[in-house]
Amino acid sequence: MSDVIKIGPPWGTVVDLLSRVVKYRLRSVCRLDEVKQLRLREYYSQHEEEQLLNRNPAVQKAPRDAELYAETKDGRTVLIATLDQAGLLLDRAMEIASAAGQVPVHTERVHLQPDQG
């Protein structure tokens, strides 16, 4: 197993398991010891939701933007990762949760509003 969990491009997210530091966009945002829980927020449209309910395989595999937040023991909520593949980000979130001492990972879906053109 690697000593680092990387998400996205090189300037994206790096979780150093040895120093227990989470870096987002080259800046240290929190330590693994501070993490109380992780929250994955997935963004999708009304049409995608309907197709997901119909179990449409093409839509299930389609890329969807997602953000990963760490909620810390002192009450802060910090963005630690963004990715256009929600499933892959969830997989990395589970690795981070394990490294942080089996903290819970919560998921939520957010509807994108259609453009009011």
Buried (B, 14 or more C-beta within 10 A) or exposed (E): EEEEBEBBEEEBBBBBBEEBBBBBBEEEBBBBEBBBBBBBBBBBBEEBBEBBEEEEEEBEEBEBBBBBBBBBEEEEEBBBBBBEBBEBBBEBBEBBBEBBEEBEBEEEBEEBEEEEE
